[in-house]
Amino acid sequence: MPEGDAVWRTAGRLRAALDDQELTRSDFRVPRFATADLRGRRVLTTVSRGKHLLTRVEGGVTLHTHLRMDGRWRITRTGAPVRGGDVVRVVLANTVWQATGVKLGVVGLLPTSREDEVVGHLGPDLLGVDWDAGRAAANLAGDPDRTIGEALLDQRNLAGIGTIWRAETLFVAGVWPWRRAEDVADAVGLTETAHRLMNEGKDERGPVTTGDPRPGRELFVYGREHRPCRVCGSSIERGEMGSQPQERLIYWCPRCQRG
């Protein structure tokens, strides 16, 4: 599932293509909104909220989308063939650019004044103006018996983090994934680490936590099972935690992150 930084970059691409332009095409290929027509309305902006995208349109209307596992927004010149067949969910275009939403997990239209109905449950956004490390830390401690690894992925605690940023954050902070959330000595420092790592890496093509964007050198632990830790040389381990299949994988260094 694309994580908060990828969604943040997608919002930027949608802004560059659609902001301040009048829509000449509006094509919704989901039954509930099949008759919706936004043509003639100006797109105001697109913002990311955790892993959600909110495209605000003139007239107080917001298009709410979520990429889920495989979704993406494809930007092409207007008039280019719409590729994707039956997995295309939305097409928005102006006189220059066309945005095609493919395999989107969520597509919804709602009044802009009611956006909280779809994103109000989220915790502080790691890349948002509402970022608050103290509140995020308090949220993590809200279920004291939960592991910190599971609590970090709960978007109600802090929004935008996924399995990659979880593994990298816990490694940099030296925290064992199975430690109980209430036993993390510096929860504020942990959330600030997540914020710093994602904020520093948000402009890259993918997550970078080591400071080296070259292929194979970007990350400390994620995807590196059985390879030597970049800090101590121990073999990186891989396991599973939690109940969601797409969120189970966890990587850690048994020496740098001792239980």
C-alpha positions in Angstrom: 0.0 0.0 0.0 1.4 3.4 -0.9 2.5 5.3 2.2 2.1 8.9 3.2 5.1 10.2 1.3 3.9 8.6 -2.0 0.4 10.0 -1.5 1.9 13.4 -0.7 3.8 13.3 -4.0 0.7 12.2 -5.9 -1.2 15.2 -4.5 1.6 17.4 -5.8 1.3 15.9 -9.3 -2.5 16.4 -9.3 -2.0 20.0 -8.2 0.4 20.7 -11.0 -1.9 19.2 -13.6 -5.4 20.4 -12.4 -5.1 23.4 -10.0 -6.9 26.6 -11.1 -8.1 25.0 -14.4 -11.6 24.4 -15.5 -12.6 20.8 -16.1 -13.5 19.9 -19.7 -14.0 16.2 -18.9 -15.5 14.5 -15.8 -15.9 10.7 -16.1 -16.8 8.7 -13.0 -16.8 4.9 -13.6 -18.2 3.8 -10.2 -22.0 3.1 -10.1 -22.8 5.5 -7.2 -21.4 8.5 -9.0 -21.8 7.4 -12.7 -24.0 10.5 -13.4 -21.8 13.0 -11.6 -20.6 15.8 -13.8 -18.0 18.3 -12.7 -17.4 19.9 -16.2 -17.2 23.6 -16.2 -16.0 23.8 -12.6 -12.5 25.0 -11.6 -10.3 22.7 -9.5 -9.1 24.5 -6.5 -6.5 22.2 -5.1 -5.6 18.6 -4.1 -4.3 17.9 -0.6 -3.1 14.7 1.0 -4.3 13.6 4.5 -2.4 10.6 5.6 -3.0 8.1 2.8 -6.2 9.9 1.6 -6.5 12.4 -1.2 -8.9 15.3 -1.3 -9.5 17.1 -4.6 -11.5 20.3 -4.0 -13.6 21.6 -6.8 -15.4 24.9 -7.3 -18.9 24.9 -5.8 -18.0 23.3 -2.5 -17.4 19.7 -3.8 -14.6 17.4 -2.8 -13.5 14.3 -4.6 -12.2 11.8 -2.0 -9.9 9.0 -3.2 -7.7 6.4 -1.5 -5.1 4.4 -3.4 -5.4 1.3 -1.2 -3.0 -1.5 -2.4 -2.7 -0.9 -6.2 -4.3 2.4 -7.0 -2.6 5.3 -8.7 -3.3 8.6 -10.5 -1.8 8.7 -14.0 -1.1 12.2 -15.6 -1.1 12.5 -19.4 -1.7 15.1 -22.0 -5.4 15.7 -22.6 -6.7 13.5 -25.5 -4.2 10.6 -24.8 -6.0 7.2 -24.8 -7.4 6.3 -21.4 -5.6 3.1 -20.6 -6.6 0.7 -17.9 -9.9 -0.8 -19.2 -12.3 -1.8 -16.4 -10.0 -0.7 -13.6 -10.3 3.0 -14.5 -12.4 4.7 -11.8 -12.2 8.4 -12.6 -11.0 10.6 -15.4 -10.6 14.4 -14.9 -9.2 16.7 -17.6 -8.7 20.3 -18.6 -7.5 21.6 -21.9 -3.9 20.6 -21.3 -3.8 17.7 -18.8 -5.7 14.6 -18.0 -5.7 12.7 -14.7 -6.8 9.1 -14.7 -7.5 7.3 -11.5 -6.7 3.6 -11.9 -7.6 0.8 -9.4 -8.6 3.4 -6.8 -9.7 1.7 -3.6 -12.0 4.5 -2.6 -13.9 7.1 -4.8 -16.3 9.4 -3.2 -17.9 12.9 -3.7 -19.0 15.0 -0.7 -19.4 18.6 0.3 -16.1 20.2 1.1 -17.5 21.3 4.4 -18.0 17.6 5.4 -14.5 16.3 4.7 -14.1 15.4 8.4 -16.6 12.6 7.7 -13.9 10.7 5.8 -10.6 11.9 7.3 -11.7 13.3 10.8 -10.8 10.0 12.5 -7.1 10.3 11.5 -4.4 11.2 13.9 -1.8 14.0 13.2 -0.5 13.8 9.7 3.2 13.2 9.5 3.5 15.5 6.5 0.6 17.8 7.3 0.3 21.2 8.9 -1.5 19.6 11.8 1.6 17.5 12.8 1.8 17.3 16.6 4.3 14.9 18.1 2.9 15.2 21.6 -0.6 14.3 20.5 0.7 11.4 18.3 2.7 10.0 21.3 -0.4 10.3 23.5 -2.4 8.4 20.9 0.1 5.6 20.8 -0.1 5.1 24.5 -3.9 5.0 24.4 -3.9 1.2 24.2 -1.1 0.3 26.6 -1.0 -3.4 26.0 -0.7 -3.0 22.2 2.8 -3.5 20.6 4.4 -0.3 19.4 4.7 -1.9 16.0 0.9 -2.3 15.7 0.2 1.0 17.3 2.4 2.9 14.7 0.3 1.5 11.8 -3.0 2.6 13.3 -3.9 5.7 11.3 -6.0 7.0 14.2 -2.8 7.5 16.1 -0.7 9.2 13.4 -1.5 9.3 9.7 0.6 8.3 6.8 3.0 5.7 8.2 3.1 2.2 6.6 5.3 -0.9 6.9 8.4 0.7 5.4 8.4 3.8 7.5 7.4 1.7 10.6 10.4 -0.6 10.3 12.8 2.3 9.5 11.5 4.5 12.3 11.8 1.7 14.9 15.3 0.9 13.8 16.6 4.5 13.9 14.9 4.9 17.4 16.4 1.6 18.6 13.0 0.3 19.6 12.0 -3.4 19.4 8.8 -3.8 17.4 7.1 -6.0 20.1 7.7 -3.6 23.0 4.4 -2.6 24.6 3.4 0.9 23.5 3.3 2.2 27.1 6.8 0.9 27.7 8.4 3.1 25.0 10.6 5.4 27.0 10.5 8.4 24.6 7.3 8.1 22.6 7.5 11.8 21.6 11.0 11.2 20.3 9.8 8.2 18.4 7.1 10.1 16.6 9.5 12.9 15.9 11.8 10.4 14.3 9.0 9.2 12.1 8.2 12.7 11.1 11.8 13.6 10.4 12.5 10.5 8.3 9.4 10.9 6.2 9.8 14.7 5.8 13.4 14.3 4.7 12.6 11.6 2.2 9.3 12.9 0.8 10.8 14.4 -2.3 12.6 11.1 -3.3 11.1 8.6 -5.7 10.8 6.2 -2.8 11.7 6.0 0.9 15.3 6.9 1.8 16.4 6.7 5.4 20.2 6.1 5.1 20.8 9.3 3.2 22.0 7.3 0.2 19.4 7.1 -2.6 21.4 4.7 -4.7 19.5 1.4 -5.5 20.0 -1.1 -2.7 21.3 1.5 -0.2 18.2 3.5 0.6 17.0 1.7 3.7 18.4 0.3 7.0 16.3 -2.8 7.6 13.1 -3.0 5.4 13.4 -5.7 2.8 16.9 -6.7 4.0 16.3 -9.9 5.9 19.5 -12.0 6.4 21.7 -9.2 5.3 24.1 -7.5 7.6 22.9 -4.5 9.6 24.5 -1.3 8.3 25.4 -0.3 11.9 26.4 -3.4 13.8 26.7 -6.2 11.2 24.1 -8.5 12.8 21.8 -10.3 10.4 18.5 -8.4 9.9 15.5 -10.5 10.9 12.0 -10.6 9.4 8.7 -11.5 11.0 5.0 -10.9 11.1 2.8 -9.0 13.5 -0.8 -7.7 13.5 -3.9 -9.1 11.7 -3.9 -7.2 8.3 -2.1 -9.3 5.6 -0.7 -6.2 3.9 0.7 -4.8 7.1 2.2 -7.9 8.8 5.8 -7.8 7.6 8.2 -6.3 10.1 12.0 -6.1 9.9 14.5 -5.4 12.7 18.0 -5.7 13.9 18.2 -8.1 16.9 21.2 -6.2 18.3 20.3 -2.5 17.6 16.7 -3.1 18.7 17.0 -5.5 21.6 13.9 -6.7 23.4 
